[in-house]
Amino acid sequence: MNYDTFIDQVAQRTRTSSERAVALTRATLETLAERLTGGEVLDLAVQLPKPLQLVLKPSPRTESADRFGGAEFVARVALRAGVDEPAARDGARAVFVTLREAISGGEFDDVAAQLPRDYRELVEPAMAPGATLRRS
């Protein structure tokens, strides 16, 4: 999946502008990169379009995962994207569904396996049957 398609899918799923979709996508991926181990961040990044790979760039400080729960994840996305928490939650869900479309199923499962149970409400929509069907 190319960058424009990824952003368009997030925009459609959140029923928002492309600009807002870019902000939500970047905020979600930056926060996800903090939550995953460095190796998993690299595995994920190589399957994404170049502009999104740059968002996920691991550094020595991201080698080990930062442990925080689902509520903190949403709060960080909201702060980074400049939106309220309900919009951040919806945006993160849309990014996870689009991410599942953009990468191999096995890689998405690896990402989801690193997230604790309280992320279920964010990740489960991407795992539901039919979740990867494109909405128009």
Salt bridges, closest charged atoms under 4 A:
GLU30 OE2 - ARG26 NH2 3.89
GLU30 OE1 - ARG80 NE 3.21
GLU34 OE1 - ARG76 NH1 2.77
GLU34 OE2 - ARG80 NH2 2.41
ASP66 OD2 - ARG76 NH1 3.28
GLU72 OE2 - ARG76 NE 2.87
ASP90 OD1 - ARG93 NH1 3.25
GLU101 OE2 - ARG13 NH2 2.51
GLU101 OE1 - ARG134 NH1 3.24
GLU121 OE1 - ARG89 NE 3.44
GLU121 OE1 - ARG93 NH2 2.85
GLU124 OE2 - ARG120 NE 3.11
